[in-house]
Amino acid sequence: MTERGWTLGPKALTAPVRPRGGGRGGIAAIGRQALRTRRGAIGLTLVAIVVLFAVVGPFVAPHPPTALTTIPLSGPSGHAWLGGDFLGRDVWSRLLAGGWALLLLAVLATVLGVAAGTAIGVTAGLLQGKVDSILMRCVDVGLAFPQIVFALLLVSVAGARPWLVVVAVGISHTPQVARVVRAATLDVSEQDYVKVAESNGVSRWRIMMFEIVPNLVSVLMVELGLRLTFSITLIAGLTFIGFGLRPPAPNWGVMINENRIGLTLNPWGVLAPIALIAILTIGMNLLTDAFASAAIGVDRAGDLTLESSPFAAEAVP
Amino acid sequence: MTAAAAPATPDGDAPARARRAGGTILPLLARRLVAGVFTLFAVSIIVFAATQVLPGNAATAVLGQSATPLRVAQLEAQMHLNRPAVAQYASWIGGILHGNPGTSLVANQPVASIVLPRVLASAALVILAAVIGVTIGVVGGVLAASRRSGLIDQSMSLGSLIITAMPEFVVALLLVVLFSTTVFRVLPAVSIISPGHSVLGSPSQLVLPVATLVIVIVPYIFRMMRGAMLEALESDYVEMAQLRGQSVRRVLFVHALPNALAPVIQVIGLTLLYLAGGIVVVEFVFNYRGLGQGLVNAVTTRDIPTIQFLVLLLAAFYVFVNIVTDVLVLLVSPRRRYPR
């Protein structure tokens, strides 16, 4: 729990509200229900706006993002809608061109982190015993690093490169995801339908694939949403402090930092990328929150149970 | 009633075990400490190994490709790169255990003398933010839970949902725009404290960094506290107290709050853990000379001994806070000592 934020407790998410099963039909129903809430609809709209902006942006930018087209730090004009940046490049064009890299890296890092964490968590939760305790000790070691510090450590080793940022942020998510998924796996494997399958002599592999993993889908969806929000924050932050994507490539994090010196002359060079990042993360948070509430079936959004704390799961060793 | 006087049966009845609370906490603390030391040992290996996988040679990575062979050889000797990895690790960790984490490659001073003033500066930031943030968050959470869907609840819940999602640097820069550049211009945008002076001598430099951290942590504390209080308020003993006709305030503060004490401690612990990472970006934004900014500087200049020590220090803080939080939680809630 390096980042602020939380998950609803895995217990709440795996408790079957639906009579039985889960699977794809269940997840689609939860998704529809989440989008029908005001929170979910607003969240999706905000995320869609920023994603559209970032994806379409590079094709509609009026100027090349690295061309010097206007007076440095000049205010908004008909020629440059949001003025010029500290070198005289068009802020609006750089804004349009500078989003997709951040989104792509964040999605890749999230997928990597959640996939690795899920593999570790399910393995530990299912096999239990020695494997479990060894894996969880490793997870504890991983949890001892604040996420951004861990990412900085890796970046300091090999320099700032996009793939390294993906790996660093992905690995920094892994222990946290592993912990949540392990707890959820333990909960699911205590459910009656798993016991029935076990007593019917269904193989361990089939139980994992057809009974346990489908019932982890809602937990994983919430984790994906949360981790994506954190990835965006972390990667934008790393880029902002100078270790993500290198200038002169247009990028929201880079823009914020390099235009800080001209904050009094043309605040748009800082405010515009800040606004887009904020809209994106707020939208993701609302969407994840709506989905988590829909998955439990009760509207208790805003309540945080103690299960969600990293300590609760291990009150006694 | 001491641990020694109590019968040593492993599975005595619950009240008897509860009476031996002092006895069960100490072995637990010992186990936690041992686990913590092992975690730190593993962390130190990771931190050390990370600098070993440098493509090529650490000395050339530090000095750049254009370094003269002589300078590279000098640095290799200084960093003991010409010795086997295990010996390097042993002398590094041995140095740290003796209070000597090496020499900075950039400043050419002992790492310890660079880090110490930064520890104090960051501690001031973290403690101030934690005290203010926890107070606001806990009070807000209790009030929101006591009048569910009331004005405080609605506004703080909505505010927390929006603010939690915002990266620290977004909050920090919005504050800078509001209070130091365009709108008000009342507070310094970056801290300008000459080396050797304490931040506490110029409190105005602290306002914006602390405010950023407080804004960022309050929503989290608020939501956690609100959840814990709601859980306590829905419990049977609170209902019983209400049925007995006790006043709202008495129910809230005498019956519900003590049972939400463990969550308060956990919240403080989690806040401190978050702050250990949160200071990195915030100190960078405000050019505040603390550990976070020190780490960013060290990574920029590839000052490996400083990076290693700072990361190890932050991880040690993490492990320490975890242990203290766990033990305190178990002290205030005896029930948790025994798994169901």
Interface residues (C-beta under 8 A of the other chain):
Chain A: M1 T2 E3 R4 G5 W6 R39 R137 D140 V141 L143 A144 F145 P146 Q147 I148 V149 L152 L153 L154 V155 S156 V157 A158 T229 I232 T233 A236 G237 F240 I241 G242 F243 I256 R260 L263 T264 P267 V270 L271 I274 I277 A278 T281 I282 M284 N285 L286 D289 G302 D303 L304 T305 L306 S309 P310 F311 A312 E314 A315 V316 P317
Chain B: L28 R31 R32 A35 F38 T39 L40 A42 V43 I46 V47 A50 T51 V53 L54 P55 S157 S160 L161 I162 T164 A165 M166 P167 E168 F169 V170 L173 L174 V176 V177 T181 T182 A189 V216 I217 P219 Y220 R223 M224 R226 G227 A228 L230 E231 A262 P263 Q266 G269 L270 L273 Y274 A276 G277 G278 V280 V281 F284 L295 V296 A298 V299 T300 R302 I304 I307 V311 L314 A315 Y318 V319 N322 T325 D326 V329 L330 R336 R337 Y338 P339
